[in-house]
Amino acid sequence: MNWPRLLGSREANADEQLMRRLRLTGDHAAFAELMTRWEPRIRRLCYRMTGDEHRGEDLTQETFSRVFMNRQQFDPSRKFSTWLWRIALNLCYEEARRAGRRGALRDEEGDEAAIDPGPLERALQSERVELLRRAVLALPESHRAIVTLREYEQLKFREIAEVLDLPEGTVKWRMTEALNELNERLKSLNDEVRETPPKPVLPKERLLL
């Protein structure tokens, strides 16, 4: 038996049940449970789409505010997660239009490493993260959304297609385009880094290394 898939299905069903309670009775406990489940992922999405921690936090709060205000518009035959992702992404798009620019993508640092790397390894890792941020930032917003949902939030192409209201084939095609463009931009950015003169290392800094 595929236990992870079964548990995921039960959790999804529970989301819809909570949303049904919120929609029918304005159940604040159900709303609080939905926020507990989904707020970290929505905050992560908004953070990566805007590149600003404070704007990401504001957009996260606005997302759940709209969930509550528009609860009567939720279609019980649809998945709650699809509706929620769409609300959050639309707010990110609106914010980008208001700002007149796209913010830089910020990548969250995880705590997965069991051994803390040394200063040199951390510097190299930071450089790679910065290159990736700059490359993703240059993507069209529609492509960035697909990359974020697929690579960071681990959604299936079918799920992304539902969120964006696009054919699955279009999502896959845009993902391929985005990855090809990322590869080209990363090569270009790597070349820029190689051409940049290295910063002199002072004696004190050598000791730290």
N, CA, C and O of each residue as an XYZ file, in Angstrom:
836
protein
N       0.847     -1.195      0.000
C       0.000      0.000      0.000
C       0.881      1.243      0.000
O       1.902      1.282      0.687
N       0.489      2.260     -0.769
C       1.253      3.499     -0.846
C       0.790      4.426      0.268
O      -0.130      5.224      0.089
N       1.455      4.305      1.447
C       1.030      5.073      2.614
C       1.170      6.579      2.425
O       0.239      7.303      2.775
N       2.299      7.104      1.882
C       2.409      8.553      1.698
C       1.290      9.125      0.837
O       0.751     10.191      1.137
N       0.939      8.409     -0.243
C      -0.124      8.905     -1.114
C      -1.461      8.872     -0.393
O      -2.274      9.783     -0.545
N      -1.695      7.816      0.397
C      -2.946      7.699      1.136
C      -3.065      8.819      2.162
O      -4.122      9.436      2.298
N      -1.957      9.084      2.895
C      -1.978     10.138      3.899
C      -2.165     11.498      3.252
O      -2.885     12.348      3.777
N      -1.513     11.707      2.101
C      -1.671     12.975      1.397
C      -3.094     13.184      0.952
O      -3.613     14.299      1.012
N      -3.741     12.105      0.497
C      -5.124     12.192      0.067
C      -6.033     12.539      1.237
O      -6.944     13.355      1.098
N      -5.784     11.918      2.398
C      -6.594     12.219      3.576
C      -6.424     13.668      4.006
O      -7.391     14.322      4.395
N      -5.179     14.177      3.937
C      -4.929     15.563      4.329
C      -5.647     16.519      3.397
O      -6.216     17.518      3.837
N      -5.620     16.204      2.076
C      -6.310     17.044      1.111
C      -7.808     17.043      1.385
O      -8.450     18.093      1.348
N      -8.369     15.857      1.663
C      -9.788     15.765      1.975
C     -10.118     16.580      3.206
O     -11.168     17.219      3.282
N      -9.199     16.554      4.185
C      -9.427     17.326      5.406
C      -9.438     18.821      5.108
O     -10.200     19.568      5.723
N      -8.590     19.271      4.160
C      -8.594     20.680      3.766
C      -9.967     21.075      3.241
O     -10.512     22.114      3.613
N     -10.513     20.243      2.379
C     -11.819     20.555      1.808
C     -12.920     20.536      2.881
O     -13.855     21.336      2.836
N     -12.795     19.628      3.827
C     -13.780     19.580      4.910
C     -13.717     20.838      5.774
O     -14.743     21.393      6.165
N     -12.486     21.275      6.065
C     -12.322     22.507      6.839
C     -12.878     23.706      6.083
O     -13.521     24.576      6.669
N     -12.624     23.745      4.771
C     -13.108     24.864      3.969
C     -14.625     24.836      3.871
O     -15.268     25.884      3.806
N     -15.192     23.646      3.859
C     -16.648     23.544      3.816
C     -17.263     24.123      5.097
O     -18.279     24.816      5.055
N     -16.622     23.820      6.240
C     -17.099     24.382      7.520
C     -16.965     25.904      7.526
O     -17.853     26.619      7.992
N     -15.840     26.383      7.000
C     -15.632     27.832      6.953
C     -16.654     28.495      6.043
O     -17.190     29.558      6.357
N     -16.911     27.863      4.931
C     -17.838     28.433      3.943
C     -19.271     28.465      4.469
O     -19.992     29.440      4.259
N     -19.675     27.407      5.145
C     -21.070     27.299      5.579
C     -21.361     28.064      6.853
O     -22.437     28.643      6.998
N     -20.402     28.072      7.789
C     -20.689     28.647      9.111
C     -19.703     29.726      9.545
O     -19.859     30.305     10.620
N     -18.681     30.009      8.718
C     -17.675     30.981      9.147
C     -16.884     30.494     10.341
O     -16.482     31.285     11.195
N     -16.664     29.203     10.402
C     -15.985     28.558     11.536
C     -14.544     29.064     11.664
O     -13.698     28.749     10.826
N     -14.267     29.846     12.709
C     -12.937     30.419     12.907
C     -11.900     29.344     13.263
O     -10.724     29.475     12.922
N     -12.334     28.298     13.938
C     -11.402     27.219     14.280
C     -10.936     26.509     13.002
O      -9.767     26.142     12.887
N     -11.841     26.317     12.054
C     -11.479     25.695     10.778
C     -10.513     26.594     10.011
O      -9.557     26.112      9.404
N     -10.765     27.897     10.040
C      -9.886     28.842      9.359
C      -8.492     28.834      9.987
O      -7.487     28.867      9.277
N      -8.434     28.791     11.304
C      -7.148     28.758     12.001
C      -6.365     27.494     11.654
O      -5.143     27.537     11.516
N      -7.064     26.379     11.516
C      -6.403     25.125     11.156
C      -5.851     25.179      9.739
O      -4.753     24.687      9.480
N      -6.601     25.769      8.829
C      -6.115     25.924      7.454
C      -4.875     26.811      7.417
O      -3.930     26.529      6.679
N      -4.875     27.871      8.202
C      -3.704     28.756      8.252
C      -2.491     28.019      8.811
O      -1.380     28.161      8.300
N      -2.709     27.238      9.854
C      -1.609     26.479     10.445
C      -0.994     25.531      9.426
O       0.226     25.375      9.377
N      -1.832     24.900      8.615
C      -1.360     23.935      7.619
C      -0.640     24.596      6.449
O       0.369     24.088      5.959
N      -1.176     25.741      6.006
C      -0.748     26.284      4.727
C       0.083     27.562      4.792
O       0.742     27.910      3.813
N       0.067     28.259      5.906
C       0.771     29.543      5.959
C       2.260     29.430      5.626
O       2.761     30.277      4.886
N       3.003     28.427      6.132
C       4.439     28.350      5.777
C       4.687     28.225      4.283
O       5.599     28.860      3.755
N       3.893     27.421      3.596
C       4.100     27.213      2.157
C       3.721     28.454      1.356
O       4.400     28.801      0.390
N       2.642     29.122      1.752
C       2.237     30.333      1.046
C       3.250     31.456      1.291
O       3.559     32.225      0.381
N       3.760     31.546      2.508
C       4.784     32.551      2.796
C       6.028     32.299      1.946
O       6.641     33.232      1.428
N       6.390     31.027      1.814
C       7.561     30.663      1.019
C       7.357     31.063     -0.452
O       8.255     31.615     -1.088
N       6.172     30.776     -0.968
C       5.868     31.127     -2.356
C       5.952     32.639     -2.567
O       6.611     33.102     -3.498
N       5.286     33.405     -1.705
C       5.267     34.861     -1.857
C       6.665     35.451     -1.697
O       7.022     36.413     -2.377
N       7.442     34.876     -0.805
C       8.815     35.324     -0.586
C       9.646     35.125     -1.837
O      10.393     36.017     -2.239
N       9.520     33.955     -2.458
C      10.318     33.659     -3.642
C       9.826     34.420     -4.873
O      10.617     34.755     -5.754
N       8.534     34.690     -4.934
C       8.008     35.398     -6.093
C       8.313     36.892     -6.042
O       8.501     37.515     -7.087
N       8.366     37.479     -4.843
C       8.603     38.923     -4.715
C      10.055     39.247     -4.396
O      10.528     40.339     -4.712
N      10.769     38.314     -3.774
C      12.149     38.570     -3.400
C      12.294     39.446     -2.177
O      13.390     39.928     -1.892
N      11.224     39.662     -1.454
C      11.280     40.542     -0.287
C      10.545     39.876      0.878
O       9.370     39.524      0.765
N      11.241     39.713      1.975
C      10.658     39.001      3.114
C       9.433     39.710      3.670
O       8.429     39.070      3.981
N       9.515     41.039      3.796
C       8.393     41.786      4.377
C       7.193     41.815      3.438
O       6.054     41.664      3.880
N       7.438     42.007      2.157
C       6.330     41.964      1.199
C       5.731     40.567      1.144
O       4.516     40.406      1.032
N       6.595     39.559      1.224
C       6.104     38.187      1.226
C       5.191     37.921      2.408
O       4.169     37.249      2.275
N       5.566     38.452      3.570
C       4.735     38.285      4.766
C       3.400     38.999      4.595
O       2.350     38.453      4.932
N       3.444     40.231      4.065
C       2.204     40.987      3.858
C       1.281     40.269      2.871
O       0.070     40.204      3.084
N       1.851     39.735      1.800
C       1.047     39.037      0.800
C       0.464     37.742      1.353
O      -0.641     37.342      0.986
N       1.211     37.095      2.231
C       0.694     35.883      2.874
C      -0.543     36.202      3.702
O      -1.550     35.498      3.626
N      -0.460     37.277      4.500
C      -1.606     37.673      5.318
C      -2.780     38.085      4.442
O      -3.931     37.784      4.757
N      -2.484     38.782      3.331
C      -3.549     39.188      2.422
C      -4.196     37.975      1.760
O      -5.403     37.961      1.522
N      -3.391     36.959      1.466
C      -3.933     35.737      0.860
C      -4.990     35.117      1.759
O      -6.085     34.787      1.302
N      -4.663     34.957      3.042
C      -5.624     34.321      3.948
C      -6.790     35.242      4.271
O      -7.893     34.776      4.558
N      -6.549     36.547      4.226
C      -7.655     37.482      4.395
C      -8.666     37.308      3.267
O      -9.875     37.340      3.496
N      -8.160     37.124      2.043
C      -9.059     36.931      0.901
C      -9.757     35.573      0.958
O     -10.909     35.441      0.545
N      -9.051     34.566      1.472
C      -9.696     33.260      1.649
C     -10.933     33.413      2.525
O     -12.003     32.890      2.214
N     -10.764     34.142      3.630
C     -11.890     34.295      4.556
C     -12.987     35.154      3.936
O     -14.165     34.804      4.000
N     -12.599     36.281      3.334
C     -13.604     37.196      2.772
C     -14.358     36.563      1.605
O     -15.550     36.810      1.420
N     -13.659     35.748      0.821
C     -14.256     35.161     -0.389
C     -14.636     33.697     -0.195
O     -14.746     32.950     -1.168
N     -14.832     33.292      1.028
C     -15.097     31.873      1.316
C     -16.339     31.361      0.601
O     -16.417     30.180      0.264
N     -17.320     32.247      0.364
C     -18.539     31.811     -0.321
C     -18.286     31.503     -1.796
O     -19.089     30.829     -2.441
N     -17.162     32.002     -2.329
C     -16.852     31.779     -3.744
C     -16.122     30.457     -3.976
O     -15.939     30.044     -5.122
N     -15.708     29.798     -2.906
C     -14.993     28.530     -3.054
C     -15.918     27.464     -3.632
O     -17.041     27.271     -3.165
N     -15.426     26.784     -4.646
C     -16.189     25.710     -5.294
C     -15.880     24.395     -4.571
O     -14.760     23.893     -4.669
N     -16.843     23.834     -3.853
C     -16.594     22.609     -3.076
C     -16.154     21.422     -3.924
O     -15.596     20.459     -3.398
N     -16.401     21.481     -5.228
C     -16.000     20.367     -6.090
C     -14.526     20.453     -6.486
O     -13.993     19.520     -7.087
N     -13.859     21.573     -6.151
C     -12.461     21.762     -6.493
C     -11.577     21.583     -5.266
O     -12.057     21.611     -4.132
N     -10.275     21.399     -5.505
C      -9.331     21.263     -4.400
C      -9.071     22.623     -3.760
O      -8.927     23.633     -4.448
N      -9.016     22.627     -2.450
C      -8.713     23.863     -1.729
C      -7.335     24.387     -2.093
O      -7.160     25.591     -2.280
N      -6.349     23.492     -2.196
C      -4.978     23.929     -2.467
C      -4.877     24.669     -3.795
O      -4.152     25.659     -3.897
N      -5.603     24.195     -4.825
C      -5.579     24.860     -6.131
C      -6.079     26.289     -6.006
O      -5.474     27.217     -6.543
N      -7.171     26.461     -5.304
C      -7.765     27.783     -5.094
C      -6.813     28.677     -4.316
O      -6.657     29.854     -4.643
N      -6.177     28.128     -3.288
C      -5.279     28.910     -2.430
C      -4.030     29.360     -3.183
O      -3.652     30.530     -3.119
N      -3.381     28.425     -3.905
C      -2.199     28.796     -4.689
C      -2.538     29.906     -5.675
O      -1.756     30.837     -5.870
N      -3.707     29.799     -6.293
C      -4.084     30.783     -7.314
C      -4.265     32.163     -6.697
O      -3.827     33.161     -7.270
N      -4.906     32.227     -5.535
C      -5.077     33.512     -4.842
C      -3.716     34.134     -4.539
O      -3.496     35.320     -4.789
N      -2.807     33.324     -4.000
C      -1.487     33.837     -3.627
C      -0.717     34.331     -4.851
O      -0.113     35.403     -4.811
N      -0.733     33.558     -5.935
C      -0.004     33.962     -7.138
C      -0.587     35.234     -7.743
O       0.162     36.109     -8.178
N      -1.910     35.347     -7.777
C      -2.520     36.557     -8.320
C      -2.121     37.784     -7.509
O      -1.908     38.858     -8.072
N      -2.020     37.631     -6.195
C      -1.575     38.743     -5.359
C      -0.121     39.105     -5.656
O       0.242     40.281     -5.660
N       0.699     38.100     -5.901
C       2.100     38.361     -6.261
C       2.191     39.115     -7.581
O       2.991     40.040     -7.720
N       1.368     38.715     -8.553
C       1.356     39.410     -9.839
C       0.904     40.860     -9.664
O       1.482     41.773    -10.252
N      -0.132     41.062     -8.852
C      -0.625     42.419     -8.610
C       0.451     43.266     -7.942
O       0.631     44.432     -8.291
N       1.153     42.693     -7.001
C       2.219     43.418     -6.308
C       3.332     43.806     -7.268
O       3.866     44.913     -7.192
N       3.683     42.892     -8.177
C       4.735     43.190     -9.154
C       4.310     44.327    -10.077
O       5.121     45.180    -10.437
N       3.038     44.334    -10.456
C       2.562     45.419    -11.318
C       2.572     46.748    -10.572
O       2.923     47.786    -11.132
N       2.181     46.698     -9.295
C       2.190     47.943     -8.512
C       3.619     48.460     -8.342
O       3.873     49.661     -8.432
N       4.521     47.555     -8.102
C       5.909     47.961     -7.889
C       6.589     48.373     -9.187
O       7.581     49.102     -9.175
N       6.044     47.899    -10.313
C       6.615     48.247    -11.592
C       7.880     47.475    -11.910
O       8.610     47.814    -12.841
N       8.132     46.448    -11.138
C       9.327     45.643    -11.367
C       9.136     44.308    -10.666
O       8.228     44.148     -9.850
N       9.985     43.368    -10.983
C      10.005     42.087    -10.287
C      11.105     42.127     -9.250
O      12.216     42.581     -9.525
N      10.793     41.651     -8.054
C      11.805     41.622     -7.008
C      12.758     40.467     -7.214
O      12.506     39.574     -8.022
N      13.842     40.491     -6.489
C      14.829     39.417     -6.577
C      14.325     38.201     -5.836
O      13.710     38.311     -4.775
N      14.592     37.044     -6.403
C      14.195     35.794     -5.764
C      15.127     35.514     -4.605
O      16.350     35.543     -4.747
N      14.528     35.241     -3.451
C      15.331     34.882     -2.283
C      15.143     33.397     -2.011
O      14.020     32.894     -1.969
N      16.244     32.718     -1.832
C      16.209     31.288     -1.611
C      16.373     31.026     -0.125
O      17.289     31.548      0.510
N      15.478     30.212      0.428
C      15.594     29.908      1.846
C      16.715     28.920      2.090
O      16.866     27.923      1.384
N      17.481     29.223      3.094
C      18.540     28.303      3.476
C      17.945     27.242      4.394
O      17.277     27.574      5.374
N      18.176     25.993      4.091
C      17.658     24.910      4.916
C      18.637     24.522      5.997
O      19.786     24.962      6.000
N      18.172     23.693      6.920
C      19.012     23.194      8.004
C      19.279     21.717      7.813
O      19.374     20.959      8.778
N      19.400     21.308      6.539
C      19.502     19.892      6.258
C      20.893     19.344      6.513
O      21.037     18.156      6.801
N      21.931     20.184      6.414
C      23.294     19.688      6.552
C      23.571     19.293      7.989
O      23.334     20.073      8.911
N      24.063     18.108      8.176
C      24.372     17.634      9.522
C      25.678     18.233     10.022
O      25.865     18.410     11.226
N      26.590     18.549      9.087
C      27.874     19.109      9.458
C      27.969     20.517      8.891
O      27.743     20.733      7.700
N      28.304     21.471      9.751
C      28.411     22.846      9.304
C      29.626     22.999      8.406
O      30.736     22.670      8.825
N      29.449     23.496      7.159
C      30.599     23.648      6.282
C      31.508     24.765      6.759
O      31.088     25.635      7.522
N      32.743     24.741      6.311
C      33.688     25.770      6.680
C      33.387     27.068      5.955
O      32.524     27.099      5.078
N      34.093     28.153      6.310
C      33.831     29.457      5.680
C      33.982     29.433      4.169
O      33.189     30.057      3.463
N      34.990     28.723      3.655
C      35.188     28.682      2.215
C      34.026     27.992      1.522
O      33.539     28.470      0.497
N      33.570     26.849      2.083
C      32.443     26.128      1.492
C      31.172     26.968      1.546
O      30.382     26.969      0.602
N      30.974     27.691      2.665
C      29.796     28.541      2.774
C      29.831     29.669      1.752
O      28.803     30.030      1.178
N      31.029     30.226      1.527
C      31.162     31.294      0.541
C      30.822     30.796     -0.856
O      30.137     31.480     -1.617
N      31.306     29.597     -1.191
C      31.019     29.031     -2.508
C      29.540     28.730     -2.666
O      28.958     28.974     -3.723
N      28.925     28.192     -1.600
C      27.498     27.890     -1.654
C      26.682     29.168     -1.803
O      25.720     29.206     -2.570
N      27.063     30.212     -1.075
C      26.370     31.487     -1.158
C      26.467     32.062     -2.571
O      25.506     32.636     -3.082
N      27.631     31.905     -3.193
C      27.809     32.401     -4.551
C      26.889     31.675     -5.523
O      26.298     32.298     -6.405
N      26.766     30.357     -5.364
C      25.884     29.584     -6.244
C      24.429     29.999     -6.060
O      23.683     30.127     -7.030
N      24.030     30.209     -4.795
C      22.656     30.631     -4.520
C      22.378     31.984     -5.159
O      21.311     32.198     -5.734
N      23.343     32.898     -5.058
C      23.164     34.229     -5.636
C      23.042     34.158     -7.158
O      22.233     34.870     -7.754
N      23.846     33.298     -7.782
C      23.747     33.123     -9.231
C      22.361     32.610     -9.621
O      21.773     33.062    -10.604
N      21.852     31.665     -8.841
C      20.529     31.113     -9.137
C      19.453     32.174     -8.950
O      18.525     32.262     -9.755
N      19.567     32.981     -7.898
C      18.596     34.049     -7.676
C      18.543     34.989     -8.871
O      17.468     35.335     -9.361
N      19.704     35.389     -9.324
C      19.759     36.335    -10.436
C      19.201     35.711    -11.714
O      18.542     36.391    -12.500
N      19.462     34.430    -11.920
C      18.966     33.760    -13.116
C      17.449     33.618    -13.082
O      16.785     33.859    -14.090
N      16.891     33.230    -11.937
C      15.436     33.063    -11.827
C      14.746     34.417    -11.917
O      13.662     34.530    -12.490
N      15.373     35.443    -11.352
C      14.803     36.782    -11.405
C      14.575     37.241    -12.839
O      13.618     37.960    -13.125
N      15.461     36.822    -13.739
C      15.377     37.256    -15.141
C      14.304     36.511    -15.922
O      13.993     36.901    -17.047
N      13.728     35.450    -15.361
C      12.679     34.710    -16.059
C      11.404     35.534    -16.145
O      11.145     36.361    -15.271
N      10.602     35.322    -17.186
C       9.259     35.928    -17.205
C       8.479     35.436    -15.979
O       8.690     34.321    -15.503
N       7.591     36.272    -15.488
C       6.875     35.952    -14.257
C       6.108     34.639    -14.361
O       6.063     33.863    -13.406
N       5.503     34.390    -15.527
C       4.734     33.154    -15.690
C       5.634     31.930    -15.585
O       5.229     30.906    -15.036
N       6.851     32.031    -16.109
C       7.795     30.927    -16.033
C       8.340     30.775    -14.615
O       8.563     29.662    -14.139
N       8.552     31.908    -13.951
C       9.055     31.839    -12.573
C       8.055     31.142    -11.660
O       8.437     30.381    -10.772
N       6.775     31.408    -11.884
C       5.749     30.753    -11.069
C       5.812     29.241    -11.238
O       5.712     28.500    -10.260
N       5.978     28.785    -12.468
C       6.031     27.340    -12.727
C       7.270     26.723    -12.082
O       7.188     25.664    -11.461
N       8.415     27.385    -12.230
C       9.647     26.880    -11.617
C       9.492     26.804    -10.107
O       9.900     25.819     -9.491
N       8.905     27.835     -9.504
C       8.740     27.860     -8.052
C       7.814     26.750     -7.571
O       8.125     26.052     -6.606
N       6.683     26.587     -8.238
C       5.729     25.561     -7.818
C       6.277     24.155     -8.042
O       6.028     23.252     -7.243
N       7.015     23.975     -9.116
C       7.532     22.645     -9.443
C       8.762     22.293     -8.615
O       8.804     21.240     -7.979
N       9.764     23.174     -8.621
C      11.054     22.847     -8.017
C      11.094     23.080     -6.511
O      11.758     22.333     -5.792
N      10.402     24.091     -6.028
C      10.445     24.407     -4.605
C       9.273     23.797     -3.833
O       9.446     23.314     -2.714
N       8.087     23.821     -4.432
C       6.899     23.318     -3.725
C       6.521     21.906     -4.139
O       5.586     21.327     -3.586
N       7.246     21.343     -5.117
C       7.092     19.938     -5.494
C       5.693     19.587     -5.990
O       5.220     18.474     -5.763
N       5.026     20.522     -6.664
C       3.728     20.213     -7.254
C       3.931     19.433     -8.549
O       4.926     19.610     -9.252
N       2.977     18.578     -8.844
C       2.999     17.858    -10.119
C       2.558     18.803    -11.228
O       1.900     19.814    -10.982
N       2.937     18.448    -12.467
C       2.554     19.292    -13.591
C       1.037     19.428    -13.691
O       0.517     20.492    -14.028
N       0.348     18.348    -13.398
C      -1.117     18.390    -13.445
C      -1.657     19.404    -12.438
O      -2.588     20.150    -12.740
N      -1.074     19.426    -11.251
C      -1.520     20.359    -10.216
C      -1.203     21.805    -10.599
O      -2.013     22.705    -10.379
N      -0.019     22.019    -11.172
C       0.353     23.368    -11.605
C      -0.597     23.842    -12.698
O      -1.002     25.005    -12.718
N      -0.949     22.938    -13.604
C      -1.880     23.281    -14.678
C      -3.230     23.726    -14.104
O      -3.851     24.658    -14.615
N      -3.674     23.056    -13.046
C      -4.935     23.431    -12.408
C      -4.829     24.798    -11.753
O      -5.742     25.617    -11.861
N      -3.703     25.049    -11.067
C      -3.508     26.331    -10.393
C      -3.496     27.479    -11.401
O      -4.135     28.508    -11.184
N      -2.773     27.300    -12.495
C      -2.604     28.367    -13.483
C      -3.698     28.380    -14.538
O      -3.748     29.280    -15.376
N      -4.582     27.371    -14.497
C      -5.673     27.259    -15.474
C      -5.110     27.199    -16.893
O      -5.544     27.923    -17.790
N      -4.129     26.311    -17.064
C      -3.479     26.109    -18.356
C      -3.485     24.629    -18.706
O      -3.578     23.791    -17.809
N      -3.389     24.286    -19.987
C      -3.220     22.872    -20.342
C      -1.906     22.346    -19.759
O      -0.918     23.075    -19.675
N      -1.908     21.089    -19.365
C      -0.698     20.501    -18.788
C       0.473     20.555    -19.770
O       1.617     20.774    -19.369
N       0.182     20.356    -21.050
C       1.237     20.413    -22.059
C       1.903     21.786    -22.116
O       3.114     21.888    -22.313
N       1.103     22.844    -21.942
C       1.653     24.198    -21.937
C       2.568     24.409    -20.745
O       3.616     25.044    -20.861
N       2.166     23.873    -19.592
C       2.994     23.995    -18.382
C       4.334     23.297    -18.587
O       5.380     23.849    -18.246
N       4.307     22.088    -19.143
C       5.548     21.349    -19.383
C       6.441     22.083    -20.375
O       7.659     22.136    -20.210
N       5.819     22.647    -21.406
C       6.593     23.375    -22.418
C       7.256     24.602    -21.803
O       8.424     24.882    -22.071
N       6.499     25.341    -20.967
C       7.065     26.527    -20.326
C       8.158     26.148    -19.326
O       9.131     26.883    -19.153
N       7.994     25.010    -18.675
C       9.022     24.552    -17.752
C      10.308     24.241    -18.502
O      11.398     24.596    -18.052
N      10.181     23.582    -19.642
C      11.356     23.284    -20.464
C      12.029     24.575    -20.927
O      13.253     24.699    -20.883
N      11.221     25.529    -21.368
C      11.762     26.829    -21.773
C      12.503     27.496    -20.623
O      13.600     28.028    -20.796
N      11.880     27.458    -19.435
C      12.480     28.101    -18.266
C      13.811     27.456    -17.902
O      14.777     28.157    -17.600
N      13.872     26.138    -17.926
C      15.110     25.444    -17.579
C      16.205     25.738    -18.603
O      17.364     25.930    -18.236
N      15.841     25.771    -19.880
C      16.831     26.106    -20.903
C      17.356     27.527    -20.715
O      18.553     27.784    -20.841
N      16.436     28.445    -20.411
C      16.851     29.831    -20.199
C      17.713     29.954    -18.941
O      18.686     30.708    -18.916
N      17.347     29.212    -17.907
C      18.160     29.233    -16.678
C      19.569     28.734    -16.951
O      20.545     29.314    -16.475
N      19.671     27.657    -17.718
C      20.996     27.126    -18.034
C      21.851     28.153    -18.762
O      23.029     28.329    -18.450
N      21.245     28.833    -19.740
C      21.986     29.845    -20.493
C      22.396     31.011    -19.604
O      23.526     31.494    -19.680
N      21.469     31.460    -18.759
C      21.776     32.601    -17.899
C      22.812     32.239    -16.837
O      23.660     33.061    -16.489
N      22.746     31.027    -16.331
C      23.734     30.608    -15.331
C      25.128     30.541    -15.953
O      26.117     30.895    -15.312
N      25.201     30.084    -17.209
C      26.498     30.065    -17.889
C      27.032     31.478    -18.035
O      28.213     31.730    -17.797
N      26.158     32.401    -18.428
C      26.566     33.788    -18.612
C      26.995     34.410    -17.295
O      28.006     35.110    -17.235
N      26.228     34.155    -16.236
C      26.566     34.716    -14.928
C      27.852     34.117    -14.388
O      28.651     34.815    -13.764
N      28.057     32.823    -14.627
C      29.312     32.191    -14.205
C      30.499     32.845    -14.905
O      31.545     33.062    -14.293
N      30.332     33.158    -16.192
C      31.405     33.825    -16.926
C      31.696     35.194    -16.330
O      32.854     35.600    -16.222
N      30.618     35.920    -15.935
C      30.816     37.233    -15.321
C      31.596     37.120    -14.030
O      32.473     37.938    -13.750
N      31.275     36.098    -13.237
C      31.956     35.908    -11.960
C      33.432     35.619    -12.179
O      34.291     36.128    -11.458
N      33.720     34.787    -13.192
C      35.125     34.447    -13.466
C      35.928     35.681    -13.884
O      37.116     35.794    -13.578
N      35.257     36.612    -14.593
C      35.947     37.797    -15.074
C      36.108     38.851    -13.995
O      36.886     39.790    -14.166
N      35.379     38.714    -12.870
C      35.471     39.696    -11.791
C      36.738     39.451    -10.989
O      36.953     38.332    -10.524
N      37.593     40.468    -10.809
C      38.824     40.280    -10.039
C      38.507     39.846     -8.615
O      37.603     40.411     -7.998
N      39.219     38.863     -8.074
C      38.943     38.407     -6.721
C      39.272     39.482     -5.695
O      40.181     40.289     -5.890
N      38.528     39.480     -4.613
C      38.758     40.429     -3.531
C      40.015     40.039     -2.773
O      40.174     38.874     -2.410
N      40.926     41.000     -2.522
C      42.143     40.670     -1.772
C      41.799     40.116     -0.400
O      40.876     40.597      0.256
N      42.534     39.114      0.030
C      42.305     38.503      1.342
C      43.316     39.070      2.320
O      44.523     38.899      2.151
N      42.809     39.751      3.351
C      43.683     40.335      4.361
C      44.198     39.243      5.287
O      43.589     38.179      5.400
N      45.327     39.507      5.952
C      45.883     38.494      6.865
C      44.888     37.996      7.882
O      44.843     36.796      8.156
N      44.075     38.893      8.461
C      43.101     38.479      9.460
C      42.074     37.543      8.850
O      41.646     36.576      9.480
N      41.675     37.846      7.592
C      40.698     36.990      6.931
C      41.274     35.615      6.640
O      40.554     34.617      6.681
N      42.583     35.555      6.342
C      43.212     34.258      6.101
C      43.152     33.393      7.349
O      42.976     32.177      7.271
N      43.300     34.035      8.498
C      43.239     33.257      9.742
C      41.856     32.670      9.940
O      41.697     31.557     10.439
N      40.844     33.457      9.530
C      39.466     32.961      9.682
C      39.213     31.783      8.781
O      38.412     30.912      9.121
N      39.879     31.726      7.623
C      39.723     30.601      6.718
C      40.464     29.378      7.244
O      40.445     28.324      6.608
